[in-house]
Amino acid sequence: MRRIKKYYDALAESYDRVFESQMRIAERKVIERIKEYKKAGSVLDLGCGTGYHFESLSKYGKVYGLDISPKLIYIAKKKNNLLVVADAQYLPFKDESFDIVVSIFGALNHVKNIDKTLFEIKRVLKREGVFLFTVANAFNMFWHLKMLKRLKIRKILNALRKRKGYIVRKIGKKRYKLWTRFYSIWEIKKILCKHFEIRETFGINKSKKVYRNFAFICEYIGAICIKRVEK
């Protein structure tokens, strides 16, 4: 996780500029869907970055933010003081602390153990708590078409087979590598059913739209779930 922390610390100053896109509009539309499942309570923004979604999430109660990058948390403090630097695989909160947990824009793509992370999210959610998240899609049609135009057939095949690799970005004068695991909508459903009841799945693109019928080829895929209560 040190590499992930190092990557986002280096990116912190330019984070909002780099990730400013129309996809943020689609993300806000997805967040609005929470009102169908939860009225109000406490909210955890997991992988909160600079706190872009704090305002949208504040409609649903007191918002707490968590990120692995101290520098991103420092910037986010301008918007919220209820923040903590931590790894999503080891959430520093008591059982049943939150009514809603949200992870937007693929923070879960960077955790090595997705099952442990989902168990932790389930643990800190209250009974019938809501979990909303998005992750980068392994079957992102736009990326595959881009690679196809460049005749990068082997790269496409490797990406589909391995579903993981490194995102490389030059920040300042240095190049940073970020380990990333990509998921399909079918994998997500299979993993989620161990811990949650899936209420809806969707896909989002930079087109500002939220897709349901064609979610499996979107840039990002996600779901809204309810904590599974053991009988």
C-alpha positions, 0 to 999 in steps of 0.5 A: 500500500506504500506505493498507492500512498506515494502515488496519491501524495505526489498527485495531491496538488493536481488531483482535482485538475487531473480528475475533473471530468463529466463523469463527476456529473454521472457520479452525483446522479448515482449518489442521488439514488441513495435516497431511495434506500436511506433517509439520513444518518452517518456516511463514510466516504471511502477513498474520499480524495480531496472531498469532492463528493462531501457536499452531495453526501451531506444530504444523507447525514454527517460525512466522514472521509477516509483516504490512504493519502495524508496529502489528499486528507490535508486538502480535504480538511478545507471542506470537512474535519471528520477525516482519517488516514487509513487503509480500506482493508483495516477500517479504524471504526467500531462495528455498525458505525455508519448508515451509508458507505460510499466508494466512488471513482475506483478506490476499490480497484487498488486494494489487494484483498477485495474480500477483506475490504468488503468484510470491513465495509459490512462490519462498519455498516449498521443493520440494513446499511447502504453500500454504494461504489464504483470500480474501473471496468475490465471490459471498458469498451472505450479503452478497448477500441482505443487499443484496437485502433493502435493495433495493440491486440496483445495488450487487450488480450493480456488485460482481459486475461490478467485483469490487473496491472500498473497505471503509469503516470508522470507527475512532475519529473518522476514517473509513478506506478499504481497497482490496479485490479479491474473487474467485470460486472459479473465478477462484482456481482459474485463477490458482493453476494457474499456480504450484501444484497444487491439492489441495482447495478449500473455503469457510468461514462464521461457522457454524464449518463448512468447506464443499466442495460449497457453497464458491462461495457462502460468505463466504470461499473458499480452497485447499490447494496444493502448489508446482508444480515445473518439469520 
